[in-house]
């Protein structure tokens, strides 16, 4: 008896879209006689095609390093304490890490950290050791940020210098000269170098000596090539602190931190050095004029070329991850609402546009509305234009090419995505899907293996990886992938759905039913899970429960064209099961009982004891 084919070609309300799972199951065609996806391989006659045929150039991603130094208290008791210097460095380190600086590459030397680790105390010796270590480690195209928060001075006979924790005004070697830092940066073969200095306090010591001053920033030399030096005030001015009653900060670094946290970013989410400069100058000037009735105008010495891109505002990516999480959990309306909020503030953010293209593509697969497909294609192209070196825009276009049946084009975009972000599992998963659609089984499985061992959680990717193993009849590996993912995110319905699918393939229909039930508890309006559970219930002979699921599907999607076929399958399965039961009883009645035992003593037949689905 053949089993029914189901169809996704009917219109589905956006609030209950199922496009994500349609793609998950697309490659499974042929595995089972029950096909849970529709005509996703056909191209709408009204849908536009992609106009771009050339691939964007992929630029190598530079490494990022930071040496952040803050001196709040000094060994010389005559130096005035600076409450904001330590918090300045703590906040700056957090902002850099949020924007993609690896934690291990952000080295902080402060009094607080130095109290636990003497190597991180901001002494002259420790600062020079860290500068020399960085200089030796840096390579071409790397980025280095150096920040100094504390006291500084400039005598009539010396260059401007920063005062470490053990500064001695009578010992020049205990000071860190700006020229010394410049010379080290000049020798470093890095791409972009930024020096941030807030060391122009009003009072250096309790007994200032004549000829020593903490202000006036005169004779500051120009930085070396590819270097910008951003100082907290202009010549003749002082640098002020602010205290909100909880944490003190220098006004300068407080503005820098806010700018890095997204307030200085452009509409596309990118942040360049001029963006940060404009924001910091405005914020510092406004605050000091209002609070102290004084002037503090940050100044920059910039010897870089063009508009150095600091980063693409990783905070946008963090907010976008929440949108993706909502979408993967079938919370479509919430996902669209949050996404539109992001686009209001960042209308040219490539990653946000790519996610909207993905969501529209999912909705197109549910509705066959060519307008949605056209919009998705346009957004994917814009996303690649704004973020050509990121994987997500390329994968958004690859998915649309899959929908249009352009599998070679899909594979080409996947190759570019792998090159752009080789440590992201999603490009490998999409490339494996492209190989599956082009019947390259070995290449599909190789990419699935690569993706499986990348420590990154993505429910859609893990569902696909499991599916690749199911298709290759490596069922245990597929189940392991899903079980690991479910431990991390037990509230993602598609993971349970895929587990039920795999269990059906190995004939474990009891546990398949339990897995589908777990998915239905999370999303009770998913007609696909209900209809799959109905088929599994029919296989084990539970006709009433199967019919109840079909009635639920009929209430949700009365226009489903495959409902009569599935209902017929359920009825036929019921008849066959009744016949099997009659034959089993007849055979048992006519069988010769074992010697020494009566028929009554043989006991009852074993019952199913399904395990609880994970």
C-alpha positions in Angstrom: 0.0 0.0 0.0 1.5 3.4 -1.0 1.5 6.2 1.5 0.2 9.7 0.9 2.1 12.6 -0.5 1.6 15.9 1.2 1.9 19.3 -0.3 2.9 22.8 0.8 1.6 24.6 -2.3 -1.4 26.0 -0.5 -1.5 29.4 1.2 -0.5 29.5 4.8 -1.0 32.5 7.1 2.2 34.3 7.9 1.7 33.8 11.6 2.0 30.1 11.1 4.6 29.9 8.3 6.5 26.7 7.8 9.1 27.6 5.2 12.1 26.9 7.5 11.1 23.3 7.9 10.2 23.1 4.2 13.8 23.7 3.4 15.0 21.3 6.1 13.0 18.6 4.4 13.6 19.6 0.9 16.7 17.4 0.5 14.8 14.4 2.0 12.8 13.8 -1.2 13.1 10.1 -2.0 13.9 9.0 1.5 10.3 8.3 2.3 7.1 7.9 0.4 5.6 10.6 2.5 7.0 13.9 1.2 6.5 16.9 3.4 7.5 19.6 1.0 5.9 21.0 -2.1 6.9 22.6 -5.4 9.9 24.6 -3.9 12.0 23.6 -6.9 9.9 25.4 -9.5 10.3 29.0 -10.4 7.4 31.4 -10.4 6.8 32.8 -13.8 6.5 36.3 -12.3 9.6 36.0 -10.1 12.7 38.0 -11.2 16.0 36.4 -11.6 19.3 37.5 -10.1 21.1 40.1 -12.2 24.5 39.6 -10.6 26.7 37.0 -12.1 30.1 38.0 -10.7 31.1 37.2 -7.1 32.1 39.9 -4.7 35.8 39.8 -3.7 36.4 38.4 -0.2 38.8 40.3 1.9 40.7 38.5 4.7 39.5 39.4 8.1 42.2 41.1 10.2 43.0 40.1 13.8 42.3 42.6 16.5 44.4 43.4 19.5 44.0 45.9 22.3 46.3 47.1 25.2 44.2 49.1 27.6 46.0 50.9 30.6 44.2 52.7 33.4 45.9 54.1 36.5 43.5 55.0 39.3 46.0 55.2 42.2 49.8 55.8 42.3 52.6 54.5 44.4 53.7 58.1 45.0 51.2 59.4 47.6 51.6 62.9 46.2 49.8 61.9 43.0 46.0 62.7 43.0 43.8 59.6 42.6 41.6 59.3 39.5 38.4 57.5 40.3 37.4 57.1 36.6 40.6 55.7 35.1 39.9 52.0 36.1 36.2 52.0 35.1 37.2 53.7 31.8 39.3 50.7 30.9 36.8 48.1 32.2 34.0 49.7 30.0 36.3 50.0 27.0 37.3 46.4 27.2 33.7 45.3 27.4 32.8 47.4 24.4 35.6 46.1 22.3 34.8 42.5 23.1 31.1 43.1 22.3 32.3 44.4 18.9 34.3 41.3 18.0 37.7 41.7 19.7 38.6 38.2 21.1 38.8 38.3 24.9 42.2 36.8 24.9 43.5 39.6 22.7 42.2 42.4 25.0 45.0 43.0 27.6 44.1 45.3 30.5 46.5 46.8 33.0 44.7 48.4 35.9 45.1 48.7 39.7 42.1 46.4 40.2 43.4 43.6 37.9 47.0 44.1 39.1 46.0 43.4 42.7 45.2 39.9 41.6 48.0 39.5 39.0 51.1 41.6 39.5 51.9 41.2 35.8 48.8 43.3 35.1 49.7 46.2 37.4 50.2 49.3 35.2 53.8 49.9 36.1 56.3 51.2 33.5 58.0 47.8 33.2 54.8 45.9 32.7 53.5 48.5 30.1 56.8 48.2 28.1 56.7 44.4 28.3 53.2 44.3 26.9 54.0 46.9 24.2 57.0 44.8 23.1 55.1 41.6 23.1 52.4 43.1 20.9 54.9 44.5 18.5 56.5 41.1 18.1 53.1 39.3 17.6 51.4 41.7 15.1 51.2 40.8 11.5 50.2 42.7 8.3 46.5 43.8 8.3 46.1 43.3 12.1 44.4 46.0 14.1 45.8 47.4 17.4 44.1 49.7 19.9 46.1 51.3 22.8 44.3 53.3 25.4 45.8 55.3 28.2 43.7 56.6 31.2 45.5 58.4 34.0 47.8 61.3 34.6 50.1 62.8 31.9 52.6 65.6 31.9 54.7 67.6 29.5 57.7 69.5 30.8 59.6 72.3 29.0 62.4 69.9 28.1 60.6 66.6 27.3 57.8 65.2 25.2 54.4 64.5 26.5 54.4 61.4 28.7 52.0 59.1 30.5 52.4 58.4 34.2 52.4 54.7 35.1 51.5 53.5 38.6 55.1 53.8 39.7 55.8 57.1 38.0 58.7 59.2 39.5 58.8 62.8 38.2 62.6 62.8 38.7 63.1 59.6 36.7 62.3 59.9 33.0 62.5 56.1 32.6 59.6 55.7 34.9 57.4 57.6 32.4 56.0 56.3 29.1 56.6 58.9 26.3 54.2 59.2 23.5 57.2 59.2 21.1 58.2 55.8 22.6 54.7 54.4 21.8 54.8 56.0 18.3 58.1 54.4 17.5 56.8 50.9 18.5 53.7 51.4 16.4 55.9 52.6 13.5 57.7 49.3 13.6 54.6 47.2 13.8 53.4 45.8 10.4 49.8 46.3 11.2 47.0 47.7 9.1 45.2 50.2 11.4 46.5 51.5 14.7 44.6 53.7 17.2 45.9 55.4 20.3 43.3 56.8 22.8 44.7 59.1 25.5 42.9 60.7 28.4 45.7 62.0 30.6 45.3 65.7 30.9 43.9 66.1 34.4 43.7 69.5 36.2 45.9 68.5 39.1 48.8 66.1 38.8 50.2 66.1 42.3 49.2 67.6 45.6 52.4 69.7 45.3 53.0 70.5 41.7 56.5 71.6 40.7 57.2 74.5 38.6 58.0 73.5 35.0 55.6 70.5 35.2 52.1 70.6 33.9 49.3 68.2 33.2 47.8 70.3 30.5 48.4 72.2 27.3 49.3 69.3 25.0 51.8 71.3 23.1 54.3 69.8 20.7 52.5 66.6 20.2 54.2 64.9 17.3 52.3 63.5 14.3 51.7 59.7 14.6 53.3 57.2 12.2 51.7 56.0 9.1 48.4 54.1 9.4 48.0 55.5 13.0 45.5 57.9 14.6 46.0 59.4 18.1 42.8 60.7 19.7 43.4 62.9 22.8 40.8 63.9 25.3 41.2 67.6 25.0 42.8 70.4 22.9 46.0 72.4 23.8 45.4 74.6 26.9 42.4 72.6 28.1 41.7 70.1 30.9 40.1 66.7 30.8 37.2 66.3 33.2 35.5 63.4 34.9 31.9 62.6 35.4 30.3 60.7 38.3 26.7 59.4 38.2 26.8 58.3 41.9 27.6 54.7 41.0 30.6 54.7 38.7 33.1 57.5 37.8 34.4 57.9 34.2 36.5 60.3 32.3 34.1 62.3 30.2 36.2 61.4 27.1 36.2 57.6 27.6 32.5 57.6 28.6 31.7 59.1 25.2 34.1 56.7 23.4 32.4 53.7 25.1 28.9 54.9 24.2 30.0 55.5 20.6 31.4 51.9 20.4 28.2 50.5 21.8 26.3 51.7 18.8 25.4 55.4 19.4 28.0 56.6 16.8 27.2 54.0 14.2 25.9 54.8 10.7 22.5 53.7 9.4 24.1 50.5 8.0 25.5 49.6 11.4 29.1 50.4 10.4 31.3 52.6 12.5 34.3 54.5 11.0 36.9 56.5 12.8 35.3 59.8 11.6 32.0 58.6 12.9 33.5 58.0 16.4 35.4 61.3 16.3 32.3 63.3 15.5 30.2 61.6 18.2 32.9 61.9 20.9 33.7 65.6 20.2 30.0 66.5 20.3 29.2 64.6 23.5 32.3 65.7 25.4 31.9 69.4 24.5 28.2 69.4 25.3 28.6 67.7 28.7 31.5 69.8 29.9 30.0 73.1 28.9 26.7 72.2 30.7 28.3 70.7 33.8 31.4 72.6 34.3 30.8 75.8 32.2 34.2 75.0 30.7 35.6 73.9 27.3 37.0 70.4 26.6 37.4 69.7 22.9 38.9 66.3 22.0 41.5 66.5 19.3 42.8 63.9 16.9 46.1 63.5 15.0 45.2 61.2 12.1 47.7 59.8 9.7 45.5 57.1 8.2 44.2 56.9 4.7 40.5 56.9 3.8 37.7 56.1 6.3 39.1 53.4 8.6 36.2 51.0 9.4 36.4 50.2 13.1 33.7 47.5 12.9 30.2 46.7 11.7 28.7 47.2 15.1 28.5 43.7 16.6 25.7 45.0 18.8 23.4 44.9 15.8 24.4 41.3 15.3 23.5 40.5 18.9 20.0 42.0 18.4 19.7 40.1 15.2 20.5 36.8 16.9 17.4 37.4 19.0 15.3 37.9 15.8 16.7 34.6 14.3 15.9 32.8 17.6 12.3 34.0 17.5 12.0 33.0 13.8 13.4 29.5 14.4 11.0 29.1 17.3 8.1 29.8 15.0 7.4 33.2 16.7 7.0 34.9 13.3 5.1 38.0 14.3 7.5 38.9 17.1 10.5 38.2 14.8 9.1 40.6 12.1 8.4 43.3 14.8 12.0 43.2 16.2 13.5 43.0 12.7 11.6 46.1 11.5 12.7 48.0 14.6 16.3 47.1 13.7 15.8 48.3 10.1 14.4 51.6 11.3 17.7 52.4 13.0 20.0 50.5 10.6 18.3 50.5 7.1 21.6 49.6 5.4 22.8 46.9 7.7 23.6 44.0 5.4 23.1 41.2 8.0 19.6 42.6 8.9 18.6 42.8 5.2 19.8 39.3 4.7 17.7 38.0 7.6 14.6 39.7 6.2 15.3 38.1 2.8 15.5 34.7 4.5 12.1 35.3 6.2 10.4 36.5 3.1 11.8 33.5 1.3 10.3 31.2 3.9 6.9 33.0 3.6 7.1 32.6 -0.2 7.5 28.8 0.2 4.4 28.8 2.3 2.3 31.0 0.0 3.8 30.9 -3.5 3.3 34.7 -3.5 5.7 35.9 -6.2 5.7 39.4 -4.6 7.5 38.0 -1.6 10.1 36.3 -3.7 10.8 39.5 -5.6 11.2 41.4 -2.4 13.5 38.7 -1.0 15.7 38.7 -4.1 16.0 42.5 -4.0 16.9 42.5 -0.3 19.5 39.7 -0.7 21.3 41.7 -3.4 21.3 44.9 -1.2 22.6 42.8 1.7 25.6 41.6 -0.4 26.2 45.2 -1.6 26.4 46.5 2.0 28.2 43.5 3.6 30.1 41.7 0.8 32.5 40.0 3.2 29.9 38.3 5.4 28.4 34.8 4.9 24.7 35.6 5.8 23.9 37.7 2.7 25.5 35.2 0.4 23.5 32.4 2.1 20.3 34.4 1.7 20.9 34.6 -2.0 22.0 30.9 -2.1 18.6 29.9 -0.5 16.7 32.0 -3.1 18.6 30.3 -5.9 17.6 26.9 -4.4 14.0 28.0 -4.5 14.4 29.0 -8.1 16.1 25.7 -9.0 19.5 27.3 -9.7 21.6 24.7 -7.9 25.0 25.6 -9.5 24.3 29.3 -8.6 23.4 28.1 -5.1 26.7 26.2 -4.8 28.7 29.2 -6.0 27.3 31.4 -3.3 27.9 28.8 -0.7 31.6 28.6 -1.8 31.9 32.3 -1.3 30.2 32.1 2.1 32.6 29.4 3.2 35.5 31.6 2.1 34.1 34.6 3.9 33.5 33.0 7.3 35.3 29.6 7.5 34.6 29.2 11.2 30.8 29.4 10.8 28.9 26.1 10.4 26.1 27.5 8.3 28.0 27.9 5.0 29.1 24.3 5.2 25.5 23.2 5.9 24.1 25.1 2.9 26.9 23.8 0.7 26.1 20.3 1.8 22.5 20.9 0.8 23.7 22.2 -2.6 25.7 19.0 -3.0 22.7 16.9 -2.1 20.5 18.7 -4.7 23.2 18.1 -7.3 23.5 14.4 -6.2 27.1 14.8 -4.9 26.7 12.4 -2.0 30.3 12.2 -0.8 30.8 16.0 -0.9 27.5 16.4 1.0 28.6 14.1 3.8 32.1 15.7 3.9 30.5 19.1 4.5 28.1 17.7 7.1 31.1 16.3 9.0 32.9 19.7 8.9 29.8 21.5 10.1 29.1 19.0 12.8 32.4 19.6 14.5 32.2 23.4 14.5 31.2 24.5 18.1 28.3 26.8 17.1 24.6 26.2 17.9 22.1 26.8 15.1 18.8 24.8 15.2 18.2 25.0 11.4 21.8 23.9 10.7 21.7 21.1 13.2 18.4 19.9 11.7 19.9 19.8 8.3 23.0 18.0 9.5 20.9 15.3 11.0 19.0 15.0 7.8 22.2 14.5 5.8 23.1 11.6 8.0 19.5 10.2 7.8 19.8 10.3 4.0 23.1 8.6 4.1 21.6 5.9 6.4 23.9 6.9 9.3 21.0 7.1 11.6 22.7 6.9 14.9 24.9 9.9 14.0 21.9 11.9 13.0 20.1 11.1 16.2 23.2 12.1 18.2 23.3 15.5 16.4 19.6 16.1 17.3 19.9 14.9 20.9 22.8 17.2 21.5 20.9 20.1 20.0 17.8 19.3 22.0 19.8 19.4 25.2 20.8 22.9 24.4 17.4 24.1 23.1 14.6 21.8 24.1 12.0 24.4 23.0 12.8 24.4 19.3 10.0 22.4 17.6 11.8 21.6 14.4 14.5 19.6 16.3 11.8 17.3 17.7 10.1 17.1 14.3 13.3 16.0 12.6 13.9 13.4 15.4 10.4 12.0 14.8 11.1 11.9 11.0 14.3 9.9 11.7 12.6 7.5 14.1 9.9 6.9 11.4 12.6 5.9 9.0 14.0 3.2 11.3 10.5 1.9 12.0 10.3 3.1 15.6 6.9 4.6 15.2 6.1 4.7 18.9 9.0 6.9 19.7 8.4 8.9 16.5 4.9 9.7 17.9 6.4 10.8 21.1 8.9 13.1 19.3 6.1 14.6 17.2 4.1 15.1 20.3 6.9 17.1 21.9 7.1 19.3 18.8 3.3 19.8 18.9 3.4 20.9 22.5 5.7 23.7 21.4 3.7 24.6 18.3 0.2 23.2 18.3 -0.8 25.0 15.0 1.8 23.2 12.9 -0.3 21.2 10.4 2.8 19.3 9.1 3.7 17.8 12.4 0.1 16.9 13.0 -0.2 15.1 9.7 3.1 13.3 10.2 1.9 12.1 13.6 -1.4 11.0 12.1 0.5 8.8 9.6 2.7 7.3 12.4 -0.4 6.7 14.6 -2.0 4.9 11.7 1.1 2.7 11.3 0.7 1.5 14.9 -3.0 1.0 14.5 -4.3 3.9 16.6 -7.1 5.0 14.2 -9.0 7.3 16.6 -5.9 9.3 17.5 -4.9 9.5 13.8 -8.3 10.8 12.8 -8.2 13.3 15.7 -5.0 14.7 14.3 -6.5 14.9 10.8 -9.5 16.8 12.2 -7.1 19.2 13.8 -5.3 19.7 10.4 -8.7 20.2 8.7 -9.5 23.0 11.2 -6.1 24.6 10.7 -5.8 24.1 6.9 -9.1 23.0 5.4 -7.8 23.7 2.0 -4.9 21.1 2.2 -5.2 19.2 -1.0 -3.6 16.0 0.5 -6.1 15.6 3.3 -8.3 13.1 1.5 -5.3 11.0 0.5 -3.9 10.9 4.1 -7.4 10.1 5.5 -7.6 7.2 3.0 -4.3 6.0 4.1 -5.4 6.1 7.8 -8.6 4.1 7.0 -6.7 1.5 4.9 -4.1 1.1 7.7 -6.9 0.5 10.1 -8.4 -2.2 7.9 -5.0 -3.9 7.5 -4.2 -3.8 11.2 -7.6 -5.4 11.9 -6.8 -8.2 9.4 -3.4 -8.7 11.0 -4.9 -9.0 14.4 -7.4 -11.6 13.1 -4.7 -13.6 11.4 -2.5 -13.4 14.5 -5.3 -14.8 16.7 -6.1 -17.5 14.2 -2.5 -18.6 13.9 -2.2 -18.7 17.7 -5.3 -20.8 18.0 -4.1 -23.4 15.5 -0.5 -23.5 16.7 0.8 -26.6 18.5 1.7 -25.7 22.1 5.2 -26.4 23.2 5.8 -29.7 24.9 5.1 -29.6 28.6 3.0 -26.4 28.4 -0.6 -25.7 27.8 -1.7 -22.9 25.4 -3.0 -21.0 28.4 0.5 -21.0 30.0 2.2 -19.4 27.1 1.3 -16.0 28.4 0.3 -12.9 26.5 2.1 -11.3 23.6 4.6 -8.6 24.4 3.3 -5.1 24.5 5.0 -2.0 23.1 7.0 0.0 25.7 8.0 3.1 23.9 10.8 5.2 25.4 10.3 8.8 26.2 11.5 11.0 23.3 14.3 13.2 24.3 
